[in-house]
Amino acid sequence: MEEYIDPVCKMKVSKDTPYKTVYKGRVYYFCCEHCKEEFEKNPEKYI
Ligand SMILES: [Zn+2]
């Protein structure tokens, strides 16, 4: 199973997570809707 780091809370997340977003051509994975929304509000803060 591939794992990614949630850029907002730094938790490991599976790539099967339903919470993901594409920003500048890269896919970011999140542990929950909350982290996804935080990222989308201010992506530059987290990349
Ligand atoms: Zn998170």
mmCIF file of the protein (N, C-alpha, C, O) and its ligand, coordinates in Angstrom:
data_MODEL
# 
_entry.id   MODEL 
# 
loop_
_entity.id 
_entity.type 
_entity.pdbx_number_of_molecules 
1 polymer     1 
2 non-polymer 1 
# 
_entity_poly.entity_id                      1 
_entity_poly.type                           'polypeptide(L)' 
_entity_poly.nstd_linkage                   no 
_entity_poly.nstd_monomer                   no 
_entity_poly.pdbx_seq_one_letter_code       MEEYIDPVCKMKVSKDTPYKTVYKGRVYYFCCEHCKEEFEKNPEKYI 
_entity_poly.pdbx_seq_one_letter_code_can   MEEYIDPVCKMKVSKDTPYKTVYKGRVYYFCCEHCKEEFEKNPEKYI 
_entity_poly.pdbx_strand_id                 A 
# 
loop_
_entity_poly_seq.entity_id 
_entity_poly_seq.num 
_entity_poly_seq.mon_id 
_entity_poly_seq.hetero 
1 1  MET n 
1 2  GLU n 
1 3  GLU n 
1 4  TYR n 
1 5  ILE n 
1 6  ASP n 
1 7  PRO n 
1 8  VAL n 
1 9  CYS n 
1 10 LYS n 
1 11 MET n 
1 12 LYS n 
1 13 VAL n 
1 14 SER n 
1 15 LYS n 
1 16 ASP n 
1 17 THR n 
1 18 PRO n 
1 19 TYR n 
1 20 LYS n 
1 21 THR n 
1 22 VAL n 
1 23 TYR n 
1 24 LYS n 
1 25 GLY n 
1 26 ARG n 
1 27 VAL n 
1 28 TYR n 
1 29 TYR n 
1 30 PHE n 
1 31 CYS n 
1 32 CYS n 
1 33 GLU n 
1 34 HIS n 
1 35 CYS n 
1 36 LYS n 
1 37 GLU n 
1 38 GLU n 
1 39 PHE n 
1 40 GLU n 
1 41 LYS n 
1 42 ASN n 
1 43 PRO n 
1 44 GLU n 
1 45 LYS n 
1 46 TYR n 
1 47 ILE n 
# 
loop_
_struct_asym.id 
_struct_asym.entity_id 
A 1 
B 2 
# 
loop_
_chem_comp.id 
_chem_comp.type 
_chem_comp.mon_nstd_flag 
ARG 'L-peptide linking' y 
ASN 'L-peptide linking' y 
ASP 'L-peptide linking' y 
CYS 'L-peptide linking' y 
GLU 'L-peptide linking' y 
GLY 'peptide linking'   y 
HIS 'L-peptide linking' y 
ILE 'L-peptide linking' y 
LYS 'L-peptide linking' y 
MET 'L-peptide linking' y 
PHE 'L-peptide linking' y 
PRO 'L-peptide linking' y 
SER 'L-peptide linking' y 
THR 'L-peptide linking' y 
TYR 'L-peptide linking' y 
VAL 'L-peptide linking' y 
ZN  non-polymer         . 
# 
_pdbx_entity_nonpoly.entity_id   2 
_pdbx_entity_nonpoly.name        ? 
_pdbx_entity_nonpoly.comp_id     ZN 
# 
_pdbx_nonpoly_scheme.asym_id         B 
_pdbx_nonpoly_scheme.entity_id       2 
_pdbx_nonpoly_scheme.mon_id          ZN 
_pdbx_nonpoly_scheme.ndb_seq_num     1 
_pdbx_nonpoly_scheme.pdb_seq_num     101 
_pdbx_nonpoly_scheme.auth_seq_num    101 
_pdbx_nonpoly_scheme.pdb_mon_id      ZN 
_pdbx_nonpoly_scheme.auth_mon_id     ZN 
_pdbx_nonpoly_scheme.pdb_strand_id   A 
_pdbx_nonpoly_scheme.pdb_ins_code    . 
# 
loop_
_atom_site.group_PDB 
_atom_site.id 
_atom_site.type_symbol 
_atom_site.label_atom_id 
_atom_site.label_alt_id 
_atom_site.label_comp_id 
_atom_site.label_asym_id 
_atom_site.label_entity_id 
_atom_site.label_seq_id 
_atom_site.pdbx_PDB_ins_code 
_atom_site.Cartn_x 
_atom_site.Cartn_y 
_atom_site.Cartn_z 
_atom_site.occupancy 
_atom_site.B_iso_or_equiv 
_atom_site.pdbx_formal_charge 
_atom_site.auth_seq_id 
_atom_site.auth_comp_id 
_atom_site.auth_asym_id 
_atom_site.auth_atom_id 
_atom_site.pdbx_PDB_model_num 
ATOM   1   N  N  . MET A 1 1  ? 0.851   -1.201 0.000   1.00 0.00 ? 1   MET A N  1 
ATOM   2   C  CA . MET A 1 1  ? 0.000   0.000  0.000   1.00 0.00 ? 1   MET A CA 1 
ATOM   3   C  C  . MET A 1 1  ? 0.882   1.245  0.000   1.00 0.00 ? 1   MET A C  1 
ATOM   4   O  O  . MET A 1 1  ? 1.801   1.370  0.810   1.00 0.00 ? 1   MET A O  1 
ATOM   5   N  N  . GLU A 1 2  ? 0.599   2.129  -0.888  1.00 0.00 ? 2   GLU A N  1 
ATOM   6   C  CA . GLU A 1 2  ? 1.356   3.371  -0.934  1.00 0.00 ? 2   GLU A CA 1 
ATOM   7   C  C  . GLU A 1 2  ? 0.832   4.343  0.110   1.00 0.00 ? 2   GLU A C  1 
ATOM   8   O  O  . GLU A 1 2  ? -0.367  4.418  0.379   1.00 0.00 ? 2   GLU A O  1 
ATOM   9   N  N  . GLU A 1 3  ? 1.771   5.087  0.689   1.00 0.00 ? 3   GLU A N  1 
ATOM   10  C  CA . GLU A 1 3  ? 1.378   6.059  1.698   1.00 0.00 ? 3   GLU A CA 1 
ATOM   11  C  C  . GLU A 1 3  ? 1.887   7.436  1.331   1.00 0.00 ? 3   GLU A C  1 
ATOM   12  O  O  . GLU A 1 3  ? 2.955   7.586  0.736   1.00 0.00 ? 3   GLU A O  1 
ATOM   13  N  N  . TYR A 1 4  ? 1.122   8.418  1.687   1.00 0.00 ? 4   TYR A N  1 
ATOM   14  C  CA . TYR A 1 4  ? 1.488   9.806  1.455   1.00 0.00 ? 4   TYR A CA 1 
ATOM   15  C  C  . TYR A 1 4  ? 1.369   10.567 2.756   1.00 0.00 ? 4   TYR A C  1 
ATOM   16  O  O  . TYR A 1 4  ? 0.681   10.138 3.682   1.00 0.00 ? 4   TYR A O  1 
ATOM   17  N  N  . ILE A 1 5  ? 2.042   11.694 2.819   1.00 0.00 ? 5   ILE A N  1 
ATOM   18  C  CA . ILE A 1 5  ? 1.937   12.527 4.014   1.00 0.00 ? 5   ILE A CA 1 
ATOM   19  C  C  . ILE A 1 5  ? 0.916   13.649 3.751   1.00 0.00 ? 5   ILE A C  1 
ATOM   20  O  O  . ILE A 1 5  ? 1.021   14.400 2.781   1.00 0.00 ? 5   ILE A O  1 
ATOM   21  N  N  . ASP A 1 6  ? -0.036  13.728 4.619   1.00 0.00 ? 6   ASP A N  1 
ATOM   22  C  CA . ASP A 1 6  ? -0.982  14.845 4.594   1.00 0.00 ? 6   ASP A CA 1 
ATOM   23  C  C  . ASP A 1 6  ? -0.180  16.128 4.863   1.00 0.00 ? 6   ASP A C  1 
ATOM   24  O  O  . ASP A 1 6  ? 0.414   16.264 5.933   1.00 0.00 ? 6   ASP A O  1 
ATOM   25  N  N  . PRO A 1 7  ? -0.155  17.071 3.906   1.00 0.00 ? 7   PRO A N  1 
ATOM   26  C  CA . PRO A 1 7  ? 0.701   18.249 4.091   1.00 0.00 ? 7   PRO A CA 1 
ATOM   27  C  C  . PRO A 1 7  ? 0.217   19.189 5.196   1.00 0.00 ? 7   PRO A C  1 
ATOM   28  O  O  . PRO A 1 7  ? 0.974   20.045 5.654   1.00 0.00 ? 7   PRO A O  1 
ATOM   29  N  N  . VAL A 1 8  ? -1.017  19.039 5.621   1.00 0.00 ? 8   VAL A N  1 
ATOM   30  C  CA . VAL A 1 8  ? -1.559  19.939 6.639   1.00 0.00 ? 8   VAL A CA 1 
ATOM   31  C  C  . VAL A 1 8  ? -1.216  19.436 8.044   1.00 0.00 ? 8   VAL A C  1 
ATOM   32  O  O  . VAL A 1 8  ? -0.647  20.182 8.841   1.00 0.00 ? 8   VAL A O  1 
ATOM   33  N  N  . CYS A 1 9  ? -1.554  18.190 8.355   1.00 0.00 ? 9   CYS A N  1 
ATOM   34  C  CA . CYS A 1 9  ? -1.336  17.681 9.718   1.00 0.00 ? 9   CYS A CA 1 
ATOM   35  C  C  . CYS A 1 9  ? -0.154  16.729 9.804   1.00 0.00 ? 9   CYS A C  1 
ATOM   36  O  O  . CYS A 1 9  ? 0.203   16.291 10.899  1.00 0.00 ? 9   CYS A O  1 
ATOM   37  N  N  . LYS A 1 10 ? 0.470   16.394 8.658   1.00 0.00 ? 10  LYS A N  1 
ATOM   38  C  CA . LYS A 1 10 ? 1.654   15.527 8.589   1.00 0.00 ? 10  LYS A CA 1 
ATOM   39  C  C  . LYS A 1 10 ? 1.374   14.067 8.927   1.00 0.00 ? 10  LYS A C  1 
ATOM   40  O  O  . LYS A 1 10 ? 2.311   13.300 9.150   1.00 0.00 ? 10  LYS A O  1 
ATOM   41  N  N  . MET A 1 11 ? 0.123   13.674 8.969   1.00 0.00 ? 11  MET A N  1 
ATOM   42  C  CA . MET A 1 11 ? -0.211  12.265 9.177   1.00 0.00 ? 11  MET A CA 1 
ATOM   43  C  C  . MET A 1 11 ? 0.013   11.487 7.892   1.00 0.00 ? 11  MET A C  1 
ATOM   44  O  O  . MET A 1 11 ? -0.062  12.032 6.791   1.00 0.00 ? 11  MET A O  1 
ATOM   45  N  N  . LYS A 1 12 ? 0.294   10.181 8.059   1.00 0.00 ? 12  LYS A N  1 
ATOM   46  C  CA . LYS A 1 12 ? 0.355   9.321  6.882   1.00 0.00 ? 12  LYS A CA 1 
ATOM   47  C  C  . LYS A 1 12 ? -1.049  9.006  6.408   1.00 0.00 ? 12  LYS A C  1 
ATOM   48  O  O  . LYS A 1 12 ? -1.935  8.712  7.210   1.00 0.00 ? 12  LYS A O  1 
ATOM   49  N  N  . VAL A 1 13 ? -1.248  9.069  5.106   1.00 0.00 ? 13  VAL A N  1 
ATOM   50  C  CA . VAL A 1 13 ? -2.558  8.726  4.553   1.00 0.00 ? 13  VAL A CA 1 
ATOM   51  C  C  . VAL A 1 13 ? -2.386  7.769  3.384   1.00 0.00 ? 13  VAL A C  1 
ATOM   52  O  O  . VAL A 1 13 ? -1.384  7.809  2.671   1.00 0.00 ? 13  VAL A O  1 
ATOM   53  N  N  . SER A 1 14 ? -3.367  6.920  3.202   1.00 0.00 ? 14  SER A N  1 
ATOM   54  C  CA . SER A 1 14 ? -3.370  6.001  2.072   1.00 0.00 ? 14  SER A CA 1 
ATOM   55  C  C  . SER A 1 14 ? -3.783  6.750  0.816   1.00 0.00 ? 14  SER A C  1 
ATOM   56  O  O  . SER A 1 14 ? -4.523  7.731  0.882   1.00 0.00 ? 14  SER A O  1 
ATOM   57  N  N  . LYS A 1 15 ? -3.300  6.282  -0.329  1.00 0.00 ? 15  LYS A N  1 
ATOM   58  C  CA . LYS A 1 15 ? -3.721  6.966  -1.538  1.00 0.00 ? 15  LYS A CA 1 
ATOM   59  C  C  . LYS A 1 15 ? -5.159  6.614  -1.911  1.00 0.00 ? 15  LYS A C  1 
ATOM   60  O  O  . LYS A 1 15 ? -5.710  7.183  -2.853  1.00 0.00 ? 15  LYS A O  1 
ATOM   61  N  N  . ASP A 1 16 ? -5.761  5.694  -1.192  1.00 0.00 ? 16  ASP A N  1 
ATOM   62  C  CA . ASP A 1 16 ? -7.175  5.382  -1.400  1.00 0.00 ? 16  ASP A CA 1 
ATOM   63  C  C  . ASP A 1 16 ? -8.104  6.396  -0.726  1.00 0.00 ? 16  ASP A C  1 
ATOM   64  O  O  . ASP A 1 16 ? -9.323  6.298  -0.860  1.00 0.00 ? 16  ASP A O  1 
ATOM   65  N  N  . THR A 1 17 ? -7.553  7.342  -0.024  1.00 0.00 ? 17  THR A N  1 
ATOM   66  C  CA . THR A 1 17 ? -8.388  8.322  0.666   1.00 0.00 ? 17  THR A CA 1 
ATOM   67  C  C  . THR A 1 17 ? -9.287  9.079  -0.323  1.00 0.00 ? 17  THR A C  1 
ATOM   68  O  O  . THR A 1 17 ? -8.855  9.401  -1.430  1.00 0.00 ? 17  THR A O  1 
ATOM   69  N  N  . PRO A 1 18 ? -10.508 9.355  0.064   1.00 0.00 ? 18  PRO A N  1 
ATOM   70  C  CA . PRO A 1 18 ? -11.374 10.154 -0.808  1.00 0.00 ? 18  PRO A CA 1 
ATOM   71  C  C  . PRO A 1 18 ? -11.024 11.639 -0.769  1.00 0.00 ? 18  PRO A C  1 
ATOM   72  O  O  . PRO A 1 18 ? -11.529 12.428 -1.568  1.00 0.00 ? 18  PRO A O  1 
ATOM   73  N  N  . TYR A 1 19 ? -10.147 12.012 0.179   1.00 0.00 ? 19  TYR A N  1 
ATOM   74  C  CA . TYR A 1 19 ? -9.819  13.430 0.332   1.00 0.00 ? 19  TYR A CA 1 
ATOM   75  C  C  . TYR A 1 19 ? -8.526  13.732 -0.398  1.00 0.00 ? 19  TYR A C  1 
ATOM   76  O  O  . TYR A 1 19 ? -7.431  13.479 0.104   1.00 0.00 ? 19  TYR A O  1 
ATOM   77  N  N  . LYS A 1 20 ? -8.674  14.269 -1.578  1.00 0.00 ? 20  LYS A N  1 
ATOM   78  C  CA . LYS A 1 20 ? -7.476  14.642 -2.330  1.00 0.00 ? 20  LYS A CA 1 
ATOM   79  C  C  . LYS A 1 20 ? -7.785  15.838 -3.217  1.00 0.00 ? 20  LYS A C  1 
ATOM   80  O  O  . LYS A 1 20 ? -8.936  16.132 -3.539  1.00 0.00 ? 20  LYS A O  1 
ATOM   81  N  N  . THR A 1 21 ? -6.723  16.504 -3.592  1.00 0.00 ? 21  THR A N  1 
ATOM   82  C  CA . THR A 1 21 ? -6.901  17.662 -4.446  1.00 0.00 ? 21  THR A CA 1 
ATOM   83  C  C  . THR A 1 21 ? -5.684  17.787 -5.342  1.00 0.00 ? 21  THR A C  1 
ATOM   84  O  O  . THR A 1 21 ? -4.592  17.340 -4.991  1.00 0.00 ? 21  THR A O  1 
ATOM   85  N  N  . VAL A 1 22 ? -5.878  18.398 -6.502  1.00 0.00 ? 22  VAL A N  1 
ATOM   86  C  CA . VAL A 1 22 ? -4.763  18.620 -7.417  1.00 0.00 ? 22  VAL A CA 1 
ATOM   87  C  C  . VAL A 1 22 ? -4.415  20.103 -7.377  1.00 0.00 ? 22  VAL A C  1 
ATOM   88  O  O  . VAL A 1 22 ? -5.275  20.971 -7.533  1.00 0.00 ? 22  VAL A O  1 
ATOM   89  N  N  . TYR A 1 23 ? -3.150  20.363 -7.168  1.00 0.00 ? 23  TYR A N  1 
ATOM   90  C  CA . TYR A 1 23 ? -2.684  21.745 -7.136  1.00 0.00 ? 23  TYR A CA 1 
ATOM   91  C  C  . TYR A 1 23 ? -1.416  21.840 -7.951  1.00 0.00 ? 23  TYR A C  1 
ATOM   92  O  O  . TYR A 1 23 ? -0.450  21.122 -7.696  1.00 0.00 ? 23  TYR A O  1 
ATOM   93  N  N  . LYS A 1 24 ? -1.416  22.732 -8.938  1.00 0.00 ? 24  LYS A N  1 
ATOM   94  C  CA . LYS A 1 24 ? -0.266  22.908 -9.846  1.00 0.00 ? 24  LYS A CA 1 
ATOM   95  C  C  . LYS A 1 24 ? 0.231   21.579 -10.408 1.00 0.00 ? 24  LYS A C  1 
ATOM   96  O  O  . LYS A 1 24 ? 1.435   21.332 -10.481 1.00 0.00 ? 24  LYS A O  1 
ATOM   97  N  N  . GLY A 1 25 ? -0.710  20.732 -10.801 1.00 0.00 ? 25  GLY A N  1 
ATOM   98  C  CA . GLY A 1 25 ? -0.351  19.485 -11.460 1.00 0.00 ? 25  GLY A CA 1 
ATOM   99  C  C  . GLY A 1 25 ? 0.076   18.351 -10.550 1.00 0.00 ? 25  GLY A C  1 
ATOM   100 O  O  . GLY A 1 25 ? 0.400   17.263 -11.027 1.00 0.00 ? 25  GLY A O  1 
ATOM   101 N  N  . ARG A 1 26 ? 0.081   18.588 -9.245  1.00 0.00 ? 26  ARG A N  1 
ATOM   102 C  CA . ARG A 1 26 ? 0.436   17.533 -8.287  1.00 0.00 ? 26  ARG A CA 1 
ATOM   103 C  C  . ARG A 1 26 ? -0.780  17.153 -7.483  1.00 0.00 ? 26  ARG A C  1 
ATOM   104 O  O  . ARG A 1 26 ? -1.632  17.994 -7.194  1.00 0.00 ? 26  ARG A O  1 
ATOM   105 N  N  . VAL A 1 27 ? -0.865  15.862 -7.112  1.00 0.00 ? 27  VAL A N  1 
ATOM   106 C  CA . VAL A 1 27 ? -1.978  15.414 -6.289  1.00 0.00 ? 27  VAL A CA 1 
ATOM   107 C  C  . VAL A 1 27 ? -1.544  15.419 -4.827  1.00 0.00 ? 27  VAL A C  1 
ATOM   108 O  O  . VAL A 1 27 ? -0.468  14.930 -4.484  1.00 0.00 ? 27  VAL A O  1 
ATOM   109 N  N  . TYR A 1 28 ? -2.383  15.971 -3.986  1.00 0.00 ? 28  TYR A N  1 
ATOM   110 C  CA . TYR A 1 28 ? -2.145  15.985 -2.534  1.00 0.00 ? 28  TYR A CA 1 
ATOM   111 C  C  . TYR A 1 28 ? -3.253  15.191 -1.858  1.00 0.00 ? 28  TYR A C  1 
ATOM   112 O  O  . TYR A 1 28 ? -4.424  15.289 -2.225  1.00 0.00 ? 28  TYR A O  1 
ATOM   113 N  N  . TYR A 1 29 ? -2.858  14.399 -0.857  1.00 0.00 ? 29  TYR A N  1 
ATOM   114 C  CA . TYR A 1 29 ? -3.802  13.519 -0.165  1.00 0.00 ? 29  TYR A CA 1 
ATOM   115 C  C  . TYR A 1 29 ? -3.955  13.969 1.283   1.00 0.00 ? 29  TYR A C  1 
ATOM   116 O  O  . TYR A 1 29 ? -3.008  14.435 1.915   1.00 0.00 ? 29  TYR A O  1 
ATOM   117 N  N  . PHE A 1 30 ? -5.170  13.817 1.783   1.00 0.00 ? 30  PHE A N  1 
ATOM   118 C  CA . PHE A 1 30 ? -5.473  14.307 3.132   1.00 0.00 ? 30  PHE A CA 1 
ATOM   119 C  C  . PHE A 1 30 ? -6.173  13.235 3.955   1.00 0.00 ? 30  PHE A C  1 
ATOM   120 O  O  . PHE A 1 30 ? -6.768  12.297 3.425   1.00 0.00 ? 30  PHE A O  1 
ATOM   121 N  N  . CYS A 1 31 ? -6.079  13.411 5.287   1.00 0.00 ? 31  CYS A N  1 
ATOM   122 C  CA . CYS A 1 31 ? -6.699  12.438 6.189   1.00 0.00 ? 31  CYS A CA 1 
ATOM   123 C  C  . CYS A 1 31 ? -8.194  12.686 6.330   1.00 0.00 ? 31  CYS A C  1 
ATOM   124 O  O  . CYS A 1 31 ? -8.948  11.773 6.666   1.00 0.00 ? 31  CYS A O  1 
ATOM   125 N  N  . CYS A 1 32 ? -8.621  13.912 6.075   1.00 0.00 ? 32  CYS A N  1 
ATOM   126 C  CA . CYS A 1 32 ? -10.016 14.257 6.335   1.00 0.00 ? 32  CYS A CA 1 
ATOM   127 C  C  . CYS A 1 32 ? -10.407 15.502 5.537   1.00 0.00 ? 32  CYS A C  1 
ATOM   128 O  O  . CYS A 1 32 ? -9.558  16.209 4.993   1.00 0.00 ? 32  CYS A O  1 
ATOM   129 N  N  . GLU A 1 33 ? -11.695 15.740 5.486   1.00 0.00 ? 33  GLU A N  1 
ATOM   130 C  CA . GLU A 1 33 ? -12.229 16.888 4.768   1.00 0.00 ? 33  GLU A CA 1 
ATOM   131 C  C  . GLU A 1 33 ? -11.653 18.201 5.310   1.00 0.00 ? 33  GLU A C  1 
ATOM   132 O  O  . GLU A 1 33 ? -11.374 19.135 4.558   1.00 0.00 ? 33  GLU A O  1 
ATOM   133 N  N  . HIS A 1 34 ? -11.487 18.244 6.615   1.00 0.00 ? 34  HIS A N  1 
ATOM   134 C  CA . HIS A 1 34 ? -10.983 19.466 7.245   1.00 0.00 ? 34  HIS A CA 1 
ATOM   135 C  C  . HIS A 1 34 ? -9.599  19.846 6.704   1.00 0.00 ? 34  HIS A C  1 
ATOM   136 O  O  . HIS A 1 34 ? -9.369  20.998 6.336   1.00 0.00 ? 34  HIS A O  1 
ATOM   137 N  N  . CYS A 1 35 ? -8.691  18.888 6.658   1.00 0.00 ? 35  CYS A N  1 
ATOM   138 C  CA . CYS A 1 35 ? -7.344  19.177 6.157   1.00 0.00 ? 35  CYS A CA 1 
ATOM   139 C  C  . CYS A 1 35 ? -7.378  19.581 4.692   1.00 0.00 ? 35  CYS A C  1 
ATOM   140 O  O  . CYS A 1 35 ? -6.637  20.467 4.267   1.00 0.00 ? 35  CYS A O  1 
ATOM   141 N  N  . LYS A 1 36 ? -8.230  18.937 3.932   1.00 0.00 ? 36  LYS A N  1 
ATOM   142 C  CA . LYS A 1 36 ? -8.366  19.283 2.520   1.00 0.00 ? 36  LYS A CA 1 
ATOM   143 C  C  . LYS A 1 36 ? -8.813  20.731 2.365   1.00 0.00 ? 36  LYS A C  1 
ATOM   144 O  O  . LYS A 1 36 ? -8.277  21.469 1.539   1.00 0.00 ? 36  LYS A O  1 
ATOM   145 N  N  . GLU A 1 37 ? -9.787  21.129 3.154   1.00 0.00 ? 37  GLU A N  1 
ATOM   146 C  CA . GLU A 1 37 ? -10.285 22.508 3.083   1.00 0.00 ? 37  GLU A CA 1 
ATOM   147 C  C  . GLU A 1 37 ? -9.215  23.502 3.522   1.00 0.00 ? 37  GLU A C  1 
ATOM   148 O  O  . GLU A 1 37 ? -9.071  24.571 2.929   1.00 0.00 ? 37  GLU A O  1 
ATOM   149 N  N  . GLU A 1 38 ? -8.477  23.148 4.550   1.00 0.00 ? 38  GLU A N  1 
ATOM   150 C  CA . GLU A 1 38 ? -7.389  24.024 5.005   1.00 0.00 ? 38  GLU A CA 1 
ATOM   151 C  C  . GLU A 1 38 ? -6.376  24.232 3.884   1.00 0.00 ? 38  GLU A C  1 
ATOM   152 O  O  . GLU A 1 38 ? -5.937  25.352 3.623   1.00 0.00 ? 38  GLU A O  1 
ATOM   153 N  N  . PHE A 1 39 ? -6.019  23.142 3.233   1.00 0.00 ? 39  PHE A N  1 
ATOM   154 C  CA . PHE A 1 39 ? -5.051  23.219 2.143   1.00 0.00 ? 39  PHE A CA 1 
ATOM   155 C  C  . PHE A 1 39 ? -5.577  24.091 1.012   1.00 0.00 ? 39  PHE A C  1 
ATOM   156 O  O  . PHE A 1 39 ? -4.854  24.933 0.479   1.00 0.00 ? 39  PHE A O  1 
ATOM   157 N  N  . GLU A 1 40 ? -6.823  23.888 0.654   1.00 0.00 ? 40  GLU A N  1 
ATOM   158 C  CA . GLU A 1 40 ? -7.391  24.627 -0.485  1.00 0.00 ? 40  GLU A CA 1 
ATOM   159 C  C  . GLU A 1 40 ? -7.544  26.117 -0.173  1.00 0.00 ? 40  GLU A C  1 
ATOM   160 O  O  . GLU A 1 40 ? -7.537  26.944 -1.085  1.00 0.00 ? 40  GLU A O  1 
ATOM   161 N  N  . LYS A 1 41 ? -7.681  26.456 1.095   1.00 0.00 ? 41  LYS A N  1 
ATOM   162 C  CA . LYS A 1 41 ? -7.757  27.865 1.476   1.00 0.00 ? 41  LYS A CA 1 
ATOM   163 C  C  . LYS A 1 41 ? -6.434  28.575 1.247   1.00 0.00 ? 41  LYS A C  1 
ATOM   164 O  O  . LYS A 1 41 ? -6.395  29.740 0.852   1.00 0.00 ? 41  LYS A O  1 
ATOM   165 N  N  . ASN A 1 42 ? -5.337  27.841 1.505   1.00 0.00 ? 42  ASN A N  1 
ATOM   166 C  CA . ASN A 1 42 ? -4.026  28.478 1.449   1.00 0.00 ? 42  ASN A CA 1 
ATOM   167 C  C  . ASN A 1 42 ? -2.938  27.464 1.085   1.00 0.00 ? 42  ASN A C  1 
ATOM   168 O  O  . ASN A 1 42 ? -2.075  27.159 1.908   1.00 0.00 ? 42  ASN A O  1 
ATOM   169 N  N  . PRO A 1 43 ? -2.978  26.939 -0.148  1.00 0.00 ? 43  PRO A N  1 
ATOM   170 C  CA . PRO A 1 43 ? -2.043  25.860 -0.523  1.00 0.00 ? 43  PRO A CA 1 
ATOM   171 C  C  . PRO A 1 43 ? -0.584  26.251 -0.390  1.00 0.00 ? 43  PRO A C  1 
ATOM   172 O  O  . PRO A 1 43 ? 0.242   25.411 -0.032  1.00 0.00 ? 43  PRO A O  1 
ATOM   173 N  N  . GLU A 1 44 ? -0.248  27.481 -0.663  1.00 0.00 ? 44  GLU A N  1 
ATOM   174 C  CA . GLU A 1 44 ? 1.161   27.897 -0.630  1.00 0.00 ? 44  GLU A CA 1 
ATOM   175 C  C  . GLU A 1 44 ? 1.758   27.747 0.774   1.00 0.00 ? 44  GLU A C  1 
ATOM   176 O  O  . GLU A 1 44 ? 2.969   27.590 0.923   1.00 0.00 ? 44  GLU A O  1 
ATOM   177 N  N  . LYS A 1 45 ? 0.926   27.795 1.770   1.00 0.00 ? 45  LYS A N  1 
ATOM   178 C  CA . LYS A 1 45 ? 1.399   27.648 3.147   1.00 0.00 ? 45  LYS A CA 1 
ATOM   179 C  C  . LYS A 1 45 ? 1.890   26.218 3.417   1.00 0.00 ? 45  LYS A C  1 
ATOM   180 O  O  . LYS A 1 45 ? 2.722   25.991 4.295   1.00 0.00 ? 45  LYS A O  1 
ATOM   181 N  N  . TYR A 1 46 ? 1.359   25.263 2.646   1.00 0.00 ? 46  TYR A N  1 
ATOM   182 C  CA . TYR A 1 46 ? 1.616   23.851 2.965   1.00 0.00 ? 46  TYR A CA 1 
ATOM   183 C  C  . TYR A 1 46 ? 2.533   23.135 1.999   1.00 0.00 ? 46  TYR A C  1 
ATOM   184 O  O  . TYR A 1 46 ? 2.882   21.978 2.231   1.00 0.00 ? 46  TYR A O  1 
ATOM   185 N  N  . ILE A 1 47 ? 2.935   23.788 0.922   1.00 0.00 ? 47  ILE A N  1 
ATOM   186 C  CA . ILE A 1 47 ? 3.804   23.081 -0.034  1.00 0.00 ? 47  ILE A CA 1 
ATOM   187 C  C  . ILE A 1 47 ? 5.243   23.626 0.002   1.00 0.00 ? 47  ILE A C  1 
ATOM   188 O  O  . ILE A 1 47 ? 6.104   23.147 -0.736  1.00 0.00 ? 47  ILE A O  1 
HETATM 189 ZN ZN . ZN  B 2 .  ? -4.890  15.731 8.144   1.00 0.00 2 101 ZN  A ZN 1 
# 
